[in-house]
Amino acid sequence: MQMRESLLQRRPPASPAKPAATQNAAAEAVATEQADSMIGGFLALVVQLARASAGAIRVVDPATGDLQLIASIGLPDEIRECDARMPSSCGICGAALRADNTRRATRTVGCEVRTRVADRAGMDCAIAVPLNFQQRPIGVLNLFFARDQEPPDCVQELLMPFGQLLGLALENEKLARDNLHARVVLERQHLATEIHDAVAQSLTFARMRLSTLDQALQASDLELARTCAADIGEELKRAHARVREVITHFRAGMDARGLLASLRETAENFYARCGIELTFECHVTDINLTPQQQTHAFNIVQEALANIRRHSGARRARLTIHRCQDALEITIEDDGRGLPPPIAESGAGDDHHGLRMMRERAERAGGWIRFDNPLTGGTRVRLVLPAGRVREGR
C-alpha cells in the first residue's frame, strides 16, 4: 500500500515555559530537532510496517496525568487540534495503559478518537499500544487503519516490542533534555560567578573613591580630587580588561568532542594568532574527567596561553598532558621573561587577578595549580586534577 503524504507535528509541553535565563536557545533547538527526527522516523517506520493509514504518539504529562500528543503522521489538522490532550483514562488508550497490553477500537468498540478519525478521514479501526519504561507507563502509540484494512499478523506480534523500544527512546530523550538543562544552568551559574569576580571588587572600590572624590570637591581639595579621579579611571580600566577576558573565555567554548580535541585545536591555531610556536604533547588517551572538570581545565589553559601572548615575550611554548598517579597533570611552559619574583616564589598567584581566577577554577575542579619560573627560564604553570584511572597513551 502506498503511504499517504506524511505529516509530523511536534507540540511544546503545556506546562509554563522555563525562564530564558535557564535555557540555551541554540542547544535547545538542536536537541528538539534531533528528537523530532528520531521520533518522527520511528513513527513513520511503524506506520509503514503495520500498513496503517495514520499514526500518533502520546505521552503522559507527569504534571497532570493527561495524554499529550507529541507526534503524528497522516492525521488531519483538525484531529490533531482536537486530540492534542486527553485524559489518560480515555477509551482504548487508557485501557492499554492500565492493562499493559494492546487494545483495539472498531465500530462496535467505542473510542472517541477513532470515531472522529472515522468520520473525517475514513479510518474505521484504531489500535493503542502501551509505551513503557522499566514497567512504568509513559505513553501510547496509536495506529489508524482504513476500512477493510488490517495489520499483518506478524506485525501485530511485534507491536508490543515496538512499544517497548519507543518507550526507551522517549525516556532517553527526556534524560538528554534534563541533562542539557542541568548543564546550561551550571554554565550560567559559572558565567555569573566569573562576571562577579571580574567587576564586583572594582565597582566597590570605585564607589568608595567616588565618595572621597565628592568630599574633596566640596572641600576644594583639587589634588585629592585628581588622585581619586585617576584611581577610579585606572580601576575601571582594569575591570574592563577583566570583563573582556571573561567574554573571550566564554566565546572560545570547548569543542563538543571534549578537552583533548579542544586543546589540540587550540595548539594548532596558536601560532597563526600570535606568532608563538606552541607544541602540544598528550601522553594519555582517556582523561577520565567530568564535563565540569574539562570546562575548568580548558578555561585555565586558555588563561595561561593568553598570559603568554600578552606578557611573556616568548618565542616558543609547550602544552603537555600526562598521568600523575590517579590524577591528570597539564603543564604550560614558555621561554619568555618569567613571572615577577614575588609570584614565582609564592607559587599561588594570589596577588594577580588572572592567576587568582585560575587557582579558583582549579579548586572548583577539585585540583590545584602552581606557578613558577623553572631553572631553564620562562614560566611554568602546573595544573593537577583528580581523574580516577587515567589511561596512558602508547
N, C-alpha and C positions, 0 to 999 in steps of 0.2 A: 504494500500500500504506500502511495506517495504521501509523505507527511506534509500537512499544510504549512504555510509560512510561520516560522517560529517567532514568538514574541516573549522576551524576557523582561520582567519588570521587578526591580528591587525597591522595596519600601523602607524608609527610615523607621527606626523604632518610634513608638508612640509616646514613650516617656520623654520628659523635658530634656532638651539638649544640654550638654555639659558646657560650662563656661569656656569661652575661647582661650582663656589663659591656660587651660589644661589640655589643649589639643594642638597637634601639629598638622596643619591643613594638607601639606604635601604628602606626608606619610599616611594620613588617614585616607586620602584619595587613592593612593596606590593600593592600600590594604583593601579598600572597598572594591576597587576594580578587579583585583585578584580573586576576591571572594565571589564576586558576581560571575566571573569567568568560570571558576571551579564549580559552583553550584548550578549555574546555567548549563554547563556542559554535561554534568552528571544527570540533570533532569532530562535534557534532550536525549541522552543515551537510553535512559529507562523508557521514555515515551516511545522511542523508535523500536526498541526491542519488544515492548509489550504491544506494539501496533495500536497504540492509543491515539485518539484524536487530540487530546489535550492533557496537560498535567499541571500540578501545583505542589508547592512545598509550604507547609505551615509549621511554625514553631511556637512553643508555649512561652508566653511572656511571663517571666518569673515574678514580675510585679503584680500582675492582675490575674494570672492563670488562664487568660484567654489565648485562643489560637490566632496567630498573626500571619497573614500571607506575606511571604518574603520573595517568592519567585514563582513565575508561571510561564507556560508555553501553550499557545493555541486558545486561550480563553478570551472572550470578547471583553472590551474595556469596561462595559457596564457590570459584568460579572466580577471583575477584579475590584471595582469600586464598591460594589455591594457586599462582597465577601472578604473585604480587607481584614476584618476582625470578627471573630465569633466566639461564643462560649466553648470551652474545652469539653463540655458535656454534650455538644450538639451532634445529633444523628450518628452516622457511621464513624465519623472522626472520633467522637467521644467514646464510642463503643470499642474502636480499635485501640485507643489509648488505655482504656480500663482493662481490656481483656488481653492486651499484648498479642493481638492476632489480627490478621487481615479481615476486613469487613467489606461487604458489598451492598450497594443500593441499586434497586431496579424500580420499575413502575409499581411493583407490589410491595416493595420495602422502602419506606419513606425516607427522604433526605431532602431538606430544603435546597441545598446547593445543587444536588442532582436535578431537582425539579426546575430550578432556574436555568441550568445549563441545557436541559432537555427542551425547555420552551423556547430558548433564544438561539441555541446552536445545534439542535437536533441530536444531542448525545443522551442516550437513554440509560446507560449503565455507568456507575461510579464505583471505584474501589478505593478504600482507605488502608494504607499500610503504616503501622506504627513505626516511629523512629526513636530508637532507644540508645542510651549510652550507659554502660555498666548497670543495666536493668533499671534505668531511670528514664521515664518517657520524656522526650524533649520536643516531639513534633509528629507530624503526619505527612505522608506522601499521598496525594490524590491523583488517580488516573481516571480519565473520562473516555468512554467508548461510544461510537456512533451506533445507530440502530443495526441490529443483526450482526454486531461486531463483538468478538470475544477474544481475550488474550490467549495465546497458545498455552497448553497445559504445562509445558516445560518452563515457560516464563512465570506462570503463577507460582510454581515451586520456588522460583528464585526471588520472588518479591520480598519475602522476609529477610533473606541475606542482603538484598539491595538496601532494605530499610536500615539494617544494622550498619552497613558501610556508610550510608548517608548520615546516620546519626553520629558516627565517629567523625566524619568530615565536618559536620556542623559544630561539634564540640571543639575540634581543633581550631576552627575559625574563631570561635569565641575566645579560646585561650590565647590565640595570637593577637586578637584585638585588645584583650586585657593586658597582655604583656607590652604591647605598643603603648597603651595609655600610661602604664606604670613608668615606662622608660621616658616618655615625654614629660611626665610630671617631675621625675627625678632630674632630668636635664634642665628643666625650667627652674627648679629649686637651685641647682648648681649655678645657673646663669645669674639668678638673683643674688646669690652669695658672692659671686665674682664682682658684680657691679657694686654691691655694698662695700666689699673690701677695697675696691678701687677708688671710691669717691667719698665714702662716709667720713673718714678722718679728715680729708681735705676740706670738706664743706664745714665740718665743725670748727676747724682751725680758722677758716675764712670768716665764719660768723663771729668768732671771738675777736679777731683782728678788726672787723668792721665796727664792733662796739668801741674798741680802743681808738679807731680812726675817728669816730664820731666825737668822742671826748676830746681828742686832740684838736679837731676843728673848732669845737666850742671854746677851747682854751687858746685858740690861735697859735698852737704849737705846730708850726709848719714842718719842722724837722721830723717830729714824731709822726705826723700825718703822712709825709713822704715815705718814711720807713714802713708804716702799716700798709700803705698802698702797694709798695714794692713787694712786701711779704705776701699779700693777697694775690698779686699778679703771678708771682712765682709758684705759689701753691696751686692756683687754678691751672697753670701751665702743666704742672706735674700730674694733676688729676686728669686733664685732657689726654695726656700721653698714656696714662694707665687705662683709661676707657678705650682708647684706640687699640691698645694691646689686647684687651678683653674681646673687643669686636673682631680683631684679626684671628684670635684663637678660635672663636666660635664660627667664623666664616670658613676657616680651614678645617672643616669637620673630618672626622676619621672615616676612612673608607669602610663600606659595609662588609668588606672581606675580613676586617679585623686589624689588629695593631701591626702585625708584621708586614702586611701588604701596604699599609699606610706609611710606615716608616721607610720601607723600601722605595716607594714612590717619592716620598719627600727627599730622600738622598739623591735620587736620580735627577730631580729638578733643582737641587740646591745650587749647583754651580751656575746654572743659567740665570738664577735670580740675583746672585751676589758676587759671583766670580771666585768663590772659595770652594776648593775641591773637598768634597765630603765622601769619605769611604765608609761603606756600610758592611759590617761583618755580623752575621747571625749564625750562632752555633747551636741553635735549638730548632726543633720542628714543631713543637707543641708548647705554647707558653702557659696554658692552663690558668689563665686569669679570667676573672669575671668581667662582664661588659663594663661595669663601673671602673674597675681597676685599669682596664685597657684605655678608657677615656682619660682618666687621670694621667696615666703614663704618657699618652700621646700629647696632652697639653703641656706636661713638664718638658718633654723633648722639644716641642715647638718653642717654648720659652727659652730653653738653653740655646737652641740654634739662633733665635732672634738676638740673644745677647752676643753670640759670636759675630753675627752680621754687623751689629751696631757698635760694639765696643772693643772687640778683641784685636783688630788689626791682623788677623791670622790669614795665612795663605792656604792652610790645609786643616782639615778636621776629621775626626773619626767617630763613628757611632757603632758601638759594639753591644751585642746581646748574647749573654751566655748564662749557663746554670751556675748557681751558687748554693750547693746542698739542696734544700727544699724551697729555694727561692729563685727568683729571676733577677738578674742584675743587668741594668742598662747603663752604659758608660758613654759620656760625650766628652771628647777631648779636642783641644786645638793647640796650635803652635804660636799663639798670639802673645800679647804682653802680660797675660795673667791677671789674677784678681788683686785688688789692693791688699796689703799685708794684714790689716785687721780682719777682713773677711776670710782670707786664706788661713789665718791662724786659728780662728774660732771654728770655721767649717760649717757654721749653721746658717749664715746669711740673714740673721735677724734684723740687721740694720739697713738692709736693702729691700725695697718693696717687692721687686720682681722675684728675688731669691726667696723672700719670705712666703710669697704665694706658692712657689714651687714646693717649699717644705710643707706647707699646709695641705697641698694636694697629695703629697706623698703620705702624710699622716692619715688623710681620709681614705686612702687606698690600703691602709694597714701596713705601710712600709716606712722607710726612712731615706734621707738624701744627705749627701755630704758634698762640700765644695772645697777644692784645694788647688794649689799650684804644684804639680809634680816637679821632680828634680830636673827632668828633661826640658822644662819650660812650658809656658802656656797655662791653660786652665783645664781642670778635670771636674766633671760632675758625675757622681755615682748615685744611682737610684736602685734600691733593693726592695722588691715586693714579694710577700709570701705567695707561693704559687702551687703548693702541694707537690705533686710529681711533675717535674718538667722533663719533657722528652728531648734528649740531646740530638743534634744533627750529626750526620756522619761526615 
